[in-house]
Amino acid sequence: MVIKRTELYFIPLILLMMKSLIVQAQQDSSFWNLMADGSIIWNVKKGIAHNDHIEMSGMKVSAVITYGVDNANNLLLSKRIFFPMLRTIPNDTRASLSYTFDESTLPAITVNGEHLKEQPIKFRHNGLMQITTLSDQGIKLERTISPSIDKPALIEVYTISNTSKKRVTIKVFPLDSSIITDPLKGVYGSYVINRKTEYASTETLAAGATYRFSVIYSARKASDSKSYISADYELDRRKAFLKQVSESLVLKTPDANLNALFNFTKIRTTESIFDTKGGLMHGPGGSNYYAALWANDQGEFTSPFFPFLGNVDGNESALNCYRSFAAYINPEFKRLPSSIIAEGDATWNWGETKYGDRGDAAMLLYGASRFALALADSIQAKRLWPLISWCAAYTLRRKNVGGVIVSETDGEEGRFPTGNANLYVNALTYGGLVTASRLASVLGHNKEKLQYQKEAQLLRNNLDNFFSAKILGYNIYKYYEGSQSLSGWMGFPLAMGLNDRAEQVQKALFSSHMWRNDVILSVSGNTTKYFERPMLNSFRGLFFSGWRIDTTLKYFRAYSQLRLLGSHVPYVVEAYPEGNGRQLAGDNALYCRIITEGLFGIDPIGFNRFTIAPRLPQDWNEMSLDHIRAFNGDFKILAKKQGEKIRVVVTNRGKLVKQLLWNGNEPISIIL
């Protein structure tokens, strides 16, 4: 059956009320529990209504699954599916074809001629989404929902089990329905959105027997021919992808919640890579941001992380990110676009004046130089150098009379006040200059090396003079000139190695002014909206500084438990209430970097040289990070208590690189 529609094909998502992430998102034991295999399970209790949403992505599809139970214990299930390479008009940032399939579109199933009545008993997340329901007809139904790895398709595999003692007849009504979109509203004309069952039939099941069928949701250009998609094959490929991610960059600590959330955030970071006509592009997601690149989300947050994971697609997406931005460098030193959108065909915030400079060049200076060192590929580093040196020159041209870098706003684009020079852009510039000087040394650019070292020291002094302040009794960094509020970004300079105010910053961040309901506020006193990236960067900085890490760990564990086992799981979110807690991939990369760069203190110096500072908490006997693929290695860092000191052992592909008793102060130099 084909249904032709000429109206817009953005079907409104059935709005299910979400609990406030700030006020009400406390850990509730009636919801999620961590299992031994690292998955989380919600065993449904009758009479307790709850719903949530999760995003899942593949190279040509992304889906936001809204799920839960109502007061009568009925299943709530809605799938909003995005097809980023099927572009709509106008072809802007949000121009991805999307469609919502709600409960009314579920396949019809009968048991002995009666409609199947489902009651959810269990939800499970492990990189797949699994829903288990029971009916009083003696039927158990297990759904597994997964995106295709590389096709514009979402699959849903159903396993029906007869739990009664009698034979039953199950009938699944076959489906093959399509929606054809208006050709005037698609960049490539009409699109066909299809929902089709695979192996739908009538089966007689003996007691204990099972039967399996699938539903495949897909889309294509109307001008393209149909292609066969096997649900079982796609599910196996997704499982292989999840296994690969779990076996790379393996964290082991005594805290099972941290281990599990770290693995989940690796998944969300890595799955959100889209195969666009402009090359592989890592995308934030969140129902809006696909087939596009941002100077902060991709240039600064995500790309420098991928070499540590050793993910081939991730590294390629990073190279493509920097290559794409490099196309806009210019001799007049006009600012770069903040985002390259529409599969590389257009830009956002380049010619526009609404936001102006967000510090985008500083983001790329820091991210590209750090990525180049960790990737440890001299050819690629040389290709990245023109972008890095241009970004350094552009940023240093924007000094004010106080010697700090000016910008119209920051990555939050005016959501919070920033003045005309803010702490984030200046700390980031300092960190970028330091890392770029190291890369310059490796590449033999001695003039630039000395220049960046000199400029970094000047900026360090100017930053301290310009941003030092006493606010609410704390001697910390103000966010901009004249600010009288504490900022969630105040720990960010610590991530760049500016540790002078670590004690006061820690006290301020975890004071009642900033710490509310297991999150750090973006601005003191503002509980109406917040963004998590300031908090995530501050956690990274606090661990990296080494200052009283047991105190930091206490709050970090509380936050991690909230995200893993609270009311909105199992990933880090971008913001609230904006976006309703969308699980953007770049923010999940920042969580990963709290571990790699914060807790383990990995800091790149050269292609095969780096320092580490594994901050082993007082209550932990040991911790390790294994299969770290950066610097052309496959190495492991083990930190284990030995008396009052820490025995640190670094091995690369099973061979000992360094072993020593560490006093926990000066970083340890490693050469692979």
VOKOLSE-469820 format. One line per 8 residues: number of its first residue (from 1); their letters; for each residue x, y, z of C-alpha. Coordinates in steps of 0.25 Angstrom, whole numbers. Layout:
// residues N
NUM) a) X,Y,Z | ...
This chain:
// residues 672
1) mvikrtel) 0,0,0 | 5,14,-4 | 0,26,3 | 3,39,-4 | 5,52,4 | 8,66,-1 | 9,72,13 | 21,73,21
9) yfiplill) 27,60,25 | 31,64,39 | 21,57,47 | 20,63,61 | 26,54,72 | 15,50,82 | 20,58,94 | 22,50,106
17) mmkslivq) 24,58,119 | 39,57,124 | 43,60,138 | 52,71,140 | 67,67,139 | 71,77,150 | 60,77,160 | 54,63,159
25) aqqdssfw) 65,54,153 | 69,48,166 | 73,33,166 | 61,25,167 | 63,10,171 | 50,7,164 | 56,9,151 | 70,5,146
33) nlmadgsi) 80,-5,151 | 94,-8,146 | 96,-23,142 | 109,-30,143 | 111,-30,128 | 111,-14,128 | 96,-13,123 | 86,-6,130
41) iwnvkkgi) 72,-12,133 | 59,-5,137 | 50,-16,144 | 36,-10,143 | 27,-8,155 | 13,-8,153 | 6,6,156 | 19,14,154
49) ahndhiem) 18,22,141 | 31,26,135 | 36,29,121 | 50,33,115 | 56,35,102 | 70,30,96 | 77,33,83 | 83,22,74
57) sgmkvsav) 91,25,61 | 97,19,49 | 104,24,37 | 92,28,30 | 81,28,41 | 78,33,55 | 66,30,63 | 61,36,76
65) itygvdna) 53,25,83 | 43,30,93 | 38,18,102 | 32,15,116 | 19,11,123 | 7,19,127 | -1,17,140 | -8,5,134
73) nnlllskr) 5,-1,131 | 3,0,116 | 15,1,107 | 18,14,102 | 27,14,89 | 30,24,79 | 41,24,68 | 45,37,62
81) iffpmlrt) 55,33,51 | 64,43,44 | 71,41,30 | 82,51,29 | 86,49,15 | 72,51,10 | 72,66,10 | 60,75,11
89) ipndtras) 57,89,7 | 62,99,12 | 75,91,12 | 80,96,26 | 85,91,39 | 73,83,42 | 69,79,28 | 69,64,30
97) lsytfdes) 57,56,26 | 50,50,38 | 37,42,41 | 31,38,54 | 25,24,56 | 17,23,69 | 9,12,76 | -2,12,65
105) tlpaitvn) 9,7,55 | 13,-5,62 | 10,-18,55 | -3,-25,58 | -1,-38,66 | -12,-48,70 | -12,-59,79 | -23,-70,76
113) gehlkeqp) -30,-59,68 | -29,-49,80 | -21,-36,79 | -8,-38,87 | -9,-29,100 | 5,-25,105 | 10,-21,118 | 24,-17,119
121) ikfrhngl) 33,-24,130 | 47,-20,126 | 55,-10,118 | 69,-12,115 | 81,-3,109 | 94,-9,105 | 96,-2,92 | 84,-8,87
129) mqittlsd) 70,-5,92 | 62,-17,97 | 48,-17,102 | 41,-30,109 | 26,-31,110 | 17,-41,116 | 2,-44,113 | -9,-51,120
137) qgiklert) -10,-60,108 | 3,-67,112 | 12,-59,102 | 25,-53,105 | 30,-43,94 | 44,-38,93 | 48,-26,84 | 62,-22,80
145) ispsidkp) 63,-8,74 | 76,-5,66 | 81,5,55 | 87,-1,43 | 102,1,43 | 103,7,29 | 89,7,23 | 77,17,24
153) alievyti) 69,8,33 | 65,5,47 | 62,-10,50 | 53,-16,61 | 54,-31,63 | 43,-38,71 | 44,-51,78 | 31,-57,82
161) sntskkrv) 31,-68,93 | 19,-77,97 | 21,-77,112 | 7,-84,114 | 5,-99,115 | -4,-100,103 | -1,-99,88 | -5,-85,83
169) tikvfpld) -6,-79,69 | 1,-66,66 | -2,-58,54 | 7,-46,50 | 0,-38,40 | 10,-34,29 | 13,-20,26 | 19,-13,14
177) ssiitdpl) 14,2,14 | 21,14,9 | 20,29,9 | 24,37,-3 | 28,52,1 | 26,64,-7 | 37,66,-18 | 37,81,-16
185) kgvygsyv) 41,79,-2 | 53,70,-4 | 67,74,-9 | 67,61,-17 | 52,61,-20 | 42,51,-14 | 46,41,-3 | 40,28,0
193) inrkteya) 39,25,15 | 36,10,17 | 31,1,28 | 32,-14,25 | 31,-27,32 | 41,-38,30 | 36,-53,32 | 22,-49,37
201) stetlaag) 13,-61,37 | 4,-70,44 | 11,-80,54 | 6,-90,63 | 15,-90,75 | 16,-102,85 | 18,-99,100 | 32,-93,101
209) atyrfsvi) 34,-91,86 | 38,-77,80 | 36,-70,67 | 44,-58,61 | 40,-47,51 | 45,-33,49 | 41,-19,45 | 50,-10,36
217) ysarkasd) 48,5,35 | 56,11,24 | 56,22,14 | 62,25,0 | 61,34,-12 | 49,31,-20 | 58,31,-32 | 66,19,-26
225) sksyisad) 62,5,-27 | 58,-3,-15 | 69,-11,-8 | 67,-23,2 | 71,-21,16 | 73,-33,25 | 69,-30,40 | 78,-41,46
233) yeldrrka) 90,-37,37 | 89,-23,42 | 87,-27,56 | 99,-36,56 | 107,-24,50 | 103,-15,61 | 107,-25,71 | 121,-26,65
241) flkqvses) 122,-11,65 | 118,-11,80 | 128,-22,83 | 139,-14,76 | 136,-1,84 | 136,-9,97 | 149,-15,95 | 156,-2,92
249) lvlktpda) 160,7,102 | 156,-2,114 | 154,5,127 | 155,-4,140 | 153,3,153 | 146,-2,166 | 134,7,163 | 125,-2,153
257) nlnalfnf) 116,11,150 | 128,18,145 | 133,7,136 | 119,5,130 | 116,19,127 | 130,21,121 | 126,9,112 | 113,15,109
265) tkirttes) 119,29,105 | 129,22,96 | 117,16,89 | 109,29,87 | 122,37,83 | 126,27,72 | 112,23,66 | 109,37,62
273) ifdtkggl) 118,37,50 | 110,40,37 | 114,36,23 | 112,48,15 | 115,53,1 | 126,62,8 | 132,50,14 | 130,44,28
281) mhgpggsn) 125,55,38 | 123,53,53 | 110,59,56 | 104,63,70 | 91,57,67 | 79,61,77 | 68,62,66 | 75,74,59
289) yyaalwan) 90,73,56 | 93,63,46 | 102,63,33 | 110,75,39 | 122,79,47 | 124,89,58 | 137,95,62 | 134,92,77
297) dqgeftsp) 126,79,77 | 135,72,66 | 147,81,65 | 150,82,80 | 142,72,87 | 141,59,79 | 153,58,69 | 164,59,79
305) ffpflgnv) 158,47,86 | 157,37,74 | 172,34,73 | 171,28,88 | 160,19,83 | 167,15,71 | 154,16,63 | 157,17,48
313) dgnesaln) 144,24,44 | 146,33,56 | 160,37,52 | 155,39,37 | 144,48,42 | 153,56,50 | 163,58,38 | 150,62,29
321) cyrsfaay) 146,71,40 | 159,79,40 | 160,78,25 | 147,84,23 | 149,96,32 | 163,98,26 | 156,101,13 | 151,114,19
329) inpefkrl) 165,120,24 | 168,133,17 | 179,143,16 | 170,154,21 | 168,147,34 | 153,147,33 | 147,138,44 | 144,124,41
337) pssiiaeg) 129,118,40 | 125,112,53 | 119,100,46 | 119,94,32 | 106,88,29 | 98,81,19 | 108,70,16 | 118,81,14
345) datwnwge) 110,89,4 | 108,101,13 | 112,108,26 | 105,113,38 | 110,126,45 | 120,130,35 | 114,142,28 | 103,144,39
353) tkygdrgd) 105,154,50 | 95,149,60 | 106,142,68 | 119,146,62 | 132,140,67 | 130,129,77 | 145,126,78 | 144,116,67
361) aamllyga) 158,118,63 | 163,115,77 | 154,102,77 | 161,97,64 | 175,102,69 | 174,94,81 | 166,82,75 | 174,80,63
369) srfalala) 188,81,69 | 184,71,80 | 178,62,70 | 191,62,61 | 200,59,73 | 191,47,78 | 189,42,63 | 204,42,62
377) dsiqakrl) 204,42,46 | 214,52,41 | 208,53,27 | 194,56,33 | 201,66,43 | 207,74,32 | 194,75,25 | 187,80,37
385) wpliswca) 198,90,40 | 193,101,31 | 180,101,38 | 187,101,52 | 196,112,49 | 185,121,43 | 176,119,55 | 188,123,64
393) aytlrrkn) 190,135,56 | 176,139,55 | 173,137,70 | 186,145,74 | 181,157,65 | 169,158,74 | 176,163,87 | 170,175,94
401) vggvivse) 178,185,102 | 178,175,114 | 185,165,106 | 174,155,106 | 166,149,94 | 152,156,90 | 140,149,84 | 126,153,83
409) tdgeegrf) 121,140,90 | 125,126,93 | 120,112,89 | 107,114,97 | 104,126,87 | 98,136,96 | 90,126,105 | 98,132,117
417) ptgnanly) 106,146,118 | 120,145,112 | 124,160,112 | 134,163,100 | 145,154,106 | 142,141,113 | 150,131,121 | 147,119,112
425) vnaltygg) 152,125,99 | 165,130,106 | 168,117,114 | 166,109,101 | 175,119,93 | 186,117,104 | 184,101,103 | 184,102,88
433) lvtasrla) 197,110,88 | 204,100,97 | 200,88,89 | 203,95,75 | 217,99,80 | 219,84,83 | 214,80,69 | 223,91,63
441) svlghnke) 235,85,70 | 232,71,65 | 230,77,50 | 243,85,51 | 236,99,51 | 245,105,62 | 241,119,59 | 226,116,62
449) klqyqkea) 230,107,74 | 237,119,80 | 226,129,77 | 215,120,82 | 223,118,95 | 225,132,97 | 210,136,94 | 205,125,103
457) qllrnnld) 213,130,115 | 208,145,112 | 194,140,111 | 195,132,124 | 200,145,131 | 189,153,125 | 178,143,127 | 182,142,142
465) nffsakil) 181,158,143 | 169,160,135 | 160,149,140 | 164,148,155 | 153,151,164 | 147,149,177 | 132,145,176 | 123,140,187
473) gyniykyy) 135,139,196 | 144,130,186 | 157,135,180 | 154,129,166 | 153,133,151 | 141,141,147 | 136,138,134 | 136,152,128
481) egsqslsg) 139,166,132 | 128,171,142 | 122,157,145 | 117,155,159 | 113,140,157 | 121,127,158 | 123,120,145 | 123,105,142
489) wmgfplam) 134,108,133 | 143,112,145 | 150,98,145 | 154,99,130 | 167,106,132 | 171,94,141 | 169,85,129 | 179,94,121
497) glndraeq) 190,93,132 | 186,106,139 | 186,100,153 | 188,113,162 | 174,114,167 | 171,99,168 | 167,99,183 | 157,111,182
505) vqkalfss) 151,106,169 | 148,93,175 | 142,99,187 | 134,108,178 | 129,98,168 | 124,88,179 | 118,99,188 | 103,101,190
513) hmwrndvi) 104,112,180 | 108,102,168 | 105,88,172 | 90,85,171 | 84,71,170 | 96,64,165 | 100,74,154 | 109,87,154
521) lsvsgntt) 101,98,150 | 105,107,138 | 104,120,145 | 102,121,160 | 87,122,164 | 82,119,151 | 74,106,152 | 64,109,140
529) kyferpml) 74,105,130 | 88,98,129 | 98,92,119 | 107,80,123 | 119,84,115 | 124,94,125 | 123,84,137 | 129,72,128
537) nsfrglff) 141,81,125 | 143,85,140 | 142,71,144 | 154,68,134 | 161,80,140 | 160,76,154 | 165,62,152 | 176,67,143
545) sgwridtt) 181,77,153 | 182,66,164 | 176,75,175 | 169,66,185 | 164,57,175 | 156,49,185 | 147,61,187 | 145,62,172
553) lkyfrays) 142,47,171 | 131,48,181 | 123,58,173 | 127,51,159 | 122,38,164 | 109,45,168 | 107,51,155 | 111,38,147
561) qlrllgsh) 101,30,155 | 90,40,151 | 93,39,137 | 95,24,137 | 83,20,146 | 75,32,148 | 62,36,141 | 69,40,127
569) vpyvveay) 79,29,123 | 89,24,119 | 97,36,113 | 102,49,116 | 93,60,112 | 95,74,105 | 86,83,113 | 72,85,120
577) pegngrql) 61,89,117 | 66,93,104 | 66,80,95 | 59,72,106 | 72,66,110 | 77,62,96 | 89,52,97 | 99,59,88
585) agdnalyc) 111,51,84 | 121,62,86 | 117,64,101 | 119,49,102 | 133,50,97 | 136,60,108 | 132,50,118 | 142,40,112
593) riiteglf) 152,51,113 | 150,53,128 | 156,39,129 | 167,39,119 | 172,53,121 | 167,55,135 | 168,43,143 | 179,37,136
601) gidpigfn) 185,50,132 | 190,47,118 | 196,59,111 | 202,58,97 | 216,64,96 | 221,57,82 | 217,46,73 | 222,36,82
609) rftiaprl) 224,44,95 | 214,48,105 | 212,49,120 | 203,42,130 | 198,45,144 | 189,34,148 | 182,40,160 | 178,27,168
617) pqdwnems) 167,30,178 | 170,27,193 | 159,17,194 | 164,9,181 | 174,-1,181 | 177,0,166 | 171,5,153 | 175,2,139
625) ldhirafn) 172,7,125 | 176,-3,114 | 176,-3,99 | 179,12,97 | 182,13,82 | 188,27,82 | 203,30,78 | 203,18,69
633) gdfkilak) 202,9,81 | 193,-1,88 | 197,2,102 | 192,0,116 | 193,8,128 | 192,1,142 | 193,9,155 | 193,1,168
641) kqgekirv) 195,4,182 | 208,0,188 | 210,6,202 | 209,21,202 | 212,21,187 | 206,17,174 | 213,6,165 | 210,11,151
649) vvtnrgkl) 213,1,140 | 212,4,125 | 212,-7,115 | 211,-6,100 | 206,-18,92 | 209,-27,104 | 224,-21,106 | 228,-13,118
657) vkqllwng) 231,2,115 | 232,7,128 | 230,3,143 | 232,12,155 | 228,16,169 | 221,29,167 | 219,40,178 | 207,45,171
665) nepisiil) 213,59,168 | 221,61,155 | 215,55,143 | 222,43,137 | 229,44,124 | 226,32,114 | 233,29,101 | 227,18,93
